[in-house]
Amino acid sequence: MEKFKTITSKVIPLPMKDVDTDLIIPAQFMTSISRDGYAQNVFRRLRDKDPQFPFNLEKYKDARIMATDDNFGCGSSREHAVWALCGAGIRVIIGKSFADIFSSNAAKNGLLLVILPAMVVDRLLADAKNEEYTVTVDLEKQLVTFPDGESVAFAYEAFRRHCLLNGLDDIDYIRTFGDEIEQFRKKQEKEWAFSTLRANHP
Protein backbone atom coordinates (compact mmCIF):
# COMPACT_ATOMS: atom_id res chain seq x y z
CA MET A 1 0.00 0.00 0.00
CA GLU A 2 1.32 3.46 -0.90
CA LYS A 3 2.39 5.66 2.00
CA PHE A 4 0.04 8.55 2.58
CA LYS A 5 1.71 11.90 2.04
CA THR A 6 0.30 15.37 2.47
CA ILE A 7 -2.01 16.01 -0.48
CA THR A 8 -2.81 19.34 -2.09
CA SER A 9 -5.42 18.96 -4.79
CA LYS A 10 -8.47 20.42 -6.43
CA VAL A 11 -11.66 19.05 -4.90
CA ILE A 12 -14.34 17.18 -6.83
CA PRO A 13 -17.72 17.89 -5.19
CA LEU A 14 -20.46 15.31 -4.82
CA PRO A 15 -23.27 17.07 -2.90
CA MET A 16 -25.36 13.95 -2.34
CA LYS A 17 -26.55 12.19 0.81
CA ASP A 18 -26.74 8.42 1.27
CA VAL A 19 -24.53 7.49 -1.68
CA ASP A 20 -24.50 3.71 -1.53
CA THR A 21 -21.85 1.31 -2.78
CA ASP A 22 -24.03 0.23 -5.72
CA LEU A 23 -23.99 3.81 -6.98
CA ILE A 24 -20.23 3.94 -6.54
CA ILE A 25 -19.66 0.71 -8.47
CA PRO A 26 -22.77 -0.98 -9.90
CA ALA A 27 -22.94 -4.73 -9.35
CA GLN A 28 -22.86 -5.60 -13.07
CA PHE A 29 -19.36 -4.17 -13.33
CA MET A 30 -17.92 -6.23 -10.47
CA THR A 31 -16.28 -8.72 -12.82
CA SER A 32 -12.55 -8.29 -12.28
CA ILE A 33 -10.69 -10.93 -10.27
CA SER A 34 -8.23 -8.29 -9.05
CA ARG A 35 -8.51 -4.79 -7.62
CA ASP A 36 -7.74 -3.28 -11.01
CA GLY A 37 -10.18 -2.23 -13.71
CA TYR A 38 -12.94 -0.71 -11.59
CA ALA A 39 -12.09 2.97 -12.05
CA GLN A 40 -13.59 3.16 -15.54
CA ASN A 41 -17.01 2.31 -14.11
CA VAL A 42 -16.95 4.35 -10.92
CA PHE A 43 -20.35 6.09 -10.60
CA ARG A 44 -21.23 4.60 -14.00
CA ARG A 45 -25.00 4.97 -13.72
CA LEU A 46 -24.77 8.57 -12.56
CA ARG A 47 -22.19 9.42 -15.21
CA ASP A 48 -24.31 7.90 -17.99
CA LYS A 49 -27.43 9.69 -16.80
CA ASP A 50 -25.95 13.19 -16.39
CA PRO A 51 -23.27 14.66 -18.69
CA GLN A 52 -22.65 17.33 -16.03
CA PHE A 53 -22.00 14.81 -13.28
CA PRO A 54 -18.71 15.94 -11.65
CA PHE A 55 -16.79 12.80 -12.65
CA ASN A 56 -17.60 13.61 -16.29
CA LEU A 57 -16.17 17.13 -16.19
CA GLU A 58 -12.71 17.90 -17.49
CA LYS A 59 -12.17 20.60 -14.87
CA TYR A 60 -12.03 17.96 -12.13
CA LYS A 61 -9.63 15.69 -13.96
CA ASP A 62 -6.79 14.49 -11.73
CA ALA A 63 -8.56 15.58 -8.54
CA ARG A 64 -7.37 13.48 -5.62
CA ILE A 65 -9.77 14.84 -3.02
CA MET A 66 -13.54 14.41 -3.08
CA ALA A 67 -16.14 16.15 -0.93
CA THR A 68 -19.53 14.66 -0.17
CA ASP A 69 -22.47 14.86 2.24
CA ASP A 70 -23.91 12.50 4.90
CA ASN A 71 -23.69 8.71 5.08
CA PHE A 72 -21.40 8.12 2.12
CA GLY A 73 -20.70 4.45 1.34
CA CYS A 74 -23.89 2.99 2.81
CA GLY A 75 -25.51 -0.16 1.45
CA SER A 76 -23.67 -3.41 0.77
CA SER A 77 -20.22 -4.11 2.16
CA ARG A 78 -18.53 -4.46 -1.25
CA GLU A 79 -14.87 -3.51 -1.01
CA HIS A 80 -14.94 -2.92 -4.77
CA ALA A 81 -16.40 0.55 -4.12
CA VAL A 82 -13.17 1.59 -2.44
CA TRP A 83 -11.08 -0.02 -5.18
CA ALA A 84 -13.02 1.92 -7.82
CA LEU A 85 -12.48 5.26 -6.07
CA CYS A 86 -8.79 4.59 -5.46
CA GLY A 87 -8.39 3.48 -9.07
CA ALA A 88 -9.93 6.78 -10.15
CA GLY A 89 -7.18 8.60 -8.23
CA ILE A 90 -9.16 9.60 -5.13
CA ARG A 91 -7.01 9.44 -1.98
CA VAL A 92 -9.15 11.55 0.38
CA ILE A 93 -12.90 11.92 0.84
CA ILE A 94 -14.14 14.75 3.06
CA GLY A 95 -17.70 14.42 4.31
CA LYS A 96 -20.11 14.76 7.20
CA SER A 97 -20.35 11.04 7.93
CA PHE A 98 -19.49 7.65 6.42
CA ALA A 99 -21.00 4.18 6.65
CA ASP A 100 -19.12 1.97 9.11
CA ILE A 101 -18.15 -0.91 6.79
CA PHE A 102 -17.14 1.48 4.02
CA SER A 103 -14.94 3.31 6.55
CA SER A 104 -13.23 0.06 7.50
CA ASN A 105 -12.67 -0.94 3.87
CA ALA A 106 -11.31 2.51 3.05
CA ALA A 107 -8.76 2.52 5.86
CA LYS A 108 -7.49 -0.93 4.85
CA ASN A 109 -6.98 0.20 1.25
CA GLY A 110 -5.27 3.55 1.76
CA LEU A 111 -8.30 5.79 1.25
CA LEU A 112 -8.47 8.51 3.92
CA LEU A 113 -11.95 9.51 5.10
CA VAL A 114 -12.10 12.88 6.85
CA ILE A 115 -15.14 13.95 8.86
CA LEU A 116 -15.58 17.70 9.26
CA PRO A 117 -18.40 19.81 10.73
CA ALA A 118 -21.47 20.16 8.52
CA MET A 119 -20.99 23.91 8.02
CA VAL A 120 -17.43 23.38 6.82
CA VAL A 121 -18.43 20.61 4.43
CA ASP A 122 -21.32 22.65 3.02
CA ARG A 123 -18.95 25.52 2.31
CA LEU A 124 -16.45 23.15 0.74
CA LEU A 125 -19.07 21.62 -1.54
CA ALA A 126 -20.14 25.08 -2.68
CA ASP A 127 -16.63 26.46 -3.19
CA ALA A 128 -15.36 23.33 -4.97
CA LYS A 129 -17.49 24.25 -7.98
CA ASN A 130 -14.62 26.59 -8.79
CA GLU A 131 -12.07 24.52 -10.70
CA GLU A 132 -9.18 26.46 -9.14
CA TYR A 133 -10.28 25.60 -5.60
CA THR A 134 -7.69 23.44 -3.88
CA VAL A 135 -7.24 22.23 -0.31
CA THR A 136 -4.42 20.52 1.56
CA VAL A 137 -4.93 17.43 3.71
CA ASP A 138 -2.16 16.66 6.20
CA LEU A 139 -2.74 13.34 7.95
CA GLU A 140 0.34 13.63 10.16
CA LYS A 141 -0.92 16.90 11.64
CA GLN A 142 -4.57 15.91 11.10
CA LEU A 143 -5.41 19.21 9.44
CA VAL A 144 -7.35 20.31 6.38
CA THR A 145 -6.16 23.68 5.09
CA PHE A 146 -8.32 25.79 2.80
CA PRO A 147 -7.23 28.37 0.18
CA ASP A 148 -7.82 31.27 2.57
CA GLY A 149 -5.29 29.77 4.99
CA GLU A 150 -7.85 28.52 7.51
CA SER A 151 -7.11 25.07 8.91
CA VAL A 152 -9.60 22.69 10.48
CA ALA A 153 -8.50 19.74 12.61
CA PHE A 154 -9.98 16.29 12.18
CA ALA A 155 -9.94 13.17 14.33
CA TYR A 156 -8.58 9.87 13.06
CA GLU A 157 -7.96 6.52 14.73
CA ALA A 158 -4.32 6.30 15.85
CA PHE A 159 -3.74 2.75 14.58
CA ARG A 160 -5.15 3.46 11.13
CA ARG A 161 -3.25 6.75 10.97
CA HIS A 162 -0.01 4.87 11.66
CA CYS A 163 -0.80 2.31 8.95
CA LEU A 164 -1.69 4.92 6.32
CA LEU A 165 1.36 7.07 7.00
CA ASN A 166 3.61 4.02 6.72
CA GLY A 167 1.83 2.35 3.81
CA LEU A 168 0.83 -0.73 5.80
CA ASP A 169 -2.19 -2.92 5.25
CA ASP A 170 -3.20 -5.30 8.06
CA ILE A 171 -0.83 -8.07 6.92
CA ASP A 172 2.06 -5.65 6.48
CA TYR A 173 1.45 -4.34 9.99
CA ILE A 174 1.65 -7.84 11.45
CA ARG A 175 4.88 -8.45 9.53
CA THR A 176 6.52 -5.49 11.25
CA PHE A 177 6.51 -7.67 14.37
CA GLY A 178 8.30 -10.50 12.56
CA ASP A 179 11.20 -10.71 15.04
CA GLU A 180 8.90 -10.75 18.07
CA ILE A 181 6.69 -13.39 16.45
CA GLU A 182 9.70 -15.59 15.68
CA GLN A 183 11.01 -15.25 19.24
CA PHE A 184 7.59 -16.18 20.61
CA ARG A 185 7.38 -19.19 18.28
CA LYS A 186 10.80 -20.45 19.38
CA LYS A 187 9.89 -19.96 23.04
CA GLN A 188 6.69 -21.94 22.54
CA GLU A 189 8.59 -24.73 20.82
CA LYS A 190 11.06 -24.94 23.69
CA GLU A 191 8.28 -24.99 26.28
CA TRP A 192 6.43 -27.67 24.31
CA ALA A 193 9.58 -29.79 24.00
CA PHE A 194 10.31 -29.43 27.74
CA SER A 195 6.75 -30.33 28.75
CA THR A 196 6.78 -33.34 26.42
CA LEU A 197 10.09 -34.51 27.87
CA ARG A 198 8.76 -34.26 31.41
CA ALA A 199 5.60 -36.11 30.47
CA ASN A 200 7.61 -38.98 28.97
CA HIS A 201 10.12 -39.07 31.80
CA PRO A 202 8.28 -38.33 35.04
N, C-alpha and C positions, 0 to 999 in steps of 0.2 A: 504494500500500500504506500502511495506517495506521501511524504511528509507534508504536513500542512504548514504553509508559510503565510505570512501576512499578505492579504489580497486587496489590491485596489482595482476596482472594476466598475464599469457602467452597470446599472441595475435593470434587469428585465422585470417589469411589474405584472403581476397576475392578481388583480383585485377580486378574487373569488373566495367564497367560504365553502367549506366542506368538499374540497377537491379530493376525490377518492382515487385509489390506486388504479382503478379501471379507466379513469380519465387520463391518468398519467401514462399508462401503457395498456391499451386495450388487450383483452385476453387473446384475441385472434392473432396477435403479433408475438405472442410468447412462444416462439418456435426454436430459438437458438439453444444449443446445448452448452453454450458458454455465456459469459457476461457481456460479450461483444455483440454488436449488431442491433441493439435496442434503440439507440439514439435517433435513428432515422424515423422511428414511429412514436417518439415521445409526443404526447398530446395529439395523436393522429386525428381523432374524431373532431376535436376542437379546431385543429389547423385546417382540416378539410372543409369544415362548416363555415369558417370565418377567415377571409383573406387578411383581415386586419388583426387577427390574433397575434399577440406579441411575438410568439416564436416563429411567425412568418415574416416578420419585419426586418429588413436589412439593418436598420439603425440599432438593433439589439444584437447583431451578430457578434460573436466572441464574448458576450457577457458571461461572467463567471459567478455573479451574484443575482439571486432572484428574490423578489419580495412578494409576499402573499398575505392572505387574511387568516381567519380562524380555521382550526381543525384540518389543516392540510395533511394529506396522506391517510385519510380514514378509509374504511372499507376493508378489503381482503388484505392478508398479510404478505402479499407477493413482494419478494425482494427485488424482482425485476423492475419495479418502479424506481427504486434507487439507482439501479444499474443504468436505466434509460436516462435519468437526469445527469448522472456522472458522465455518461458517454456523450451527452450533449454539451459538456464542458462546465456544468454547474458545480461549484464547490461549496457554495454557501446559500442557504435559504433563510431569509429573515421573515418572521411572521409573528402572529399573536399567539398561536398555539399549534401543536402538532399531535397527530395520533400517536399513541404509545408504541405500537409495533413498528410503525414507520420510523419513529425516532430511534428505536433500537437498531433497525436495519441500516439506517443512515450512518449512525456512529460507527458501525462495524465495517462500513465501506468507504469511509473517508469523506462523507458528506456532512458538513457542519450545519446544524440547525440552531438558529439564534432567535430566542424569544425576546421581544422588546415590548414596551407599553403600547397599548392600542393607539394612543395619540401619535406616537412616534412612527408607528407603522403606517397609519393613515397618511401622514405627511410624506413619508417615503414613497408610498404608492402613487401619490399625486405628483410629486416632484420627478419621479423616475420616467415620466412621460417625455421629459426632456432628454434627448439622446446624449447630451454632454454631461449628464448628472452621474457622478461617480462617488462611491463611498469606499472606505477602507475598513476591513475587518481584521483585527489583530487578536488571534486566539490566545497568545501568550499573555497579553495584558487584559484580555477579555473586554475589548472596547470596539465599538463601531464609531467611526469618525465620518462626519458628513462634510460636504463641500464648504460650509460656512465655518468649519473648524470645531464645531460642537461635537463632543464625544459622549456616548452613552454606554454605560457598563452593562454587561450581560452575565448571567450565571451559567455555569457549565460544569457537569460532573467531573471531578478531579481525575478519576481513572480514565475516562474517555478522552479528556483533554490531553493527558499524558500520552495515550496511544496515538491520537491524531498528530500531535506535535512531533512524535518520533516515527510516524509511519508504520504503526504496528496494528495488525489485526489480532484477534483473540489468540490464534495459534502462535503468531510471532511473539506476543507478549509472554506466553508460557515458555517459549524457547529462550527468552532472556534469563530464565532461571535454570538453564541447562546444567550448570556446575552444581547448584544446590540439589537439583533433582537426582543427578548422578551420585552425589555423596549420600543422599537419603537411600537410594536404591542399594548401594553397596553396604550401608549400615544394616538395612533390612535383610540382605542376604547373609551377612555375618551372624545376625541375631537368629535367623532361621536355622543356619547351620549349627550354631551352638545349642539351640533348643532341641534340634533333632539328635545331636550327639548325646545330650543328657538323657533324652528319652530312650535311646538305644543302649545306654550304659548307665543305668541308675546307680 
